[in-house]
Amino acid sequence: MSKDPHAEFDQSILDKIEHSPIGALAVTPTFQDAVMRLIAARRVYVHADHKGGYVTARSLASRPSFHAQNLEAFMAGAILEEELESNGSIYDRYVQSLPPSLRARAEKDRVMVIGKPAHHRAKQGMAAVHDPLHALFLVPGTGPNPGLAGNYLHGSVFHTGDEATGSWVVQVHDSLDGASVIARPTLAEALTLLQEVLASAPFHLVELNGLGFRIT
């Protein structure tokens, strides 16, 4: 039996949130105190899709994460970098996973999440130039600000600096300026860490501190 005097009531609040289509609660001091305890325990997040609503970590645990479908093949050396599923394709799958009512909002964030495509011209007699690796992923969760549509965080793995002294960065963002970041000396280490991030979802950005990330 739990020794927490609030445990039973807080559990009932979790159930109320999950049974509400917008995660809404009555605005009473008792209910709001319970919500604050649940937020502090990372069991409830502010809802990204419904102002004044909440979403439980328990419900987000059933949501899929999105990354290159052939990431494992790339890590195993079976395919080349340019053969990785494109960021646009990854984002397409995320958008299609959302209820139709949220897809237009997600499309508005497309450029912010994956950036504008770069157009390269191959010089005469030379092969086409490829963009540097910038591997997109999306996971359910939140940060100092709510997530994208559907309560999603977005992140990427990319290289910074020169070949000799540079590093591989794993960065995770909420919908505004909240971000957690970590640098690793090799791509293999960064992608291994990415797999840990994917396995940890859903989470609040602060929880990534346990993997060595820092909030920026």
Protein Blocks (a to p, Z undefined) as FASTA:
>chain_A
ZZbfklmmmmmmmmmmmmpmnlpacddfklmmmmmmmmmnopaccdfkbghiacdfklmm
mpccdddfklmmmmnopacfklpccfklmmmmmmmmpcfklmmmmmmmmmmmnopadddd
ddehiacdddddddddddedddfbdcdehiiacdddddedjfklgccddddddfklgccd
dddfbfklmmmmmmmmmmmpccdfklmmmnopacZZ
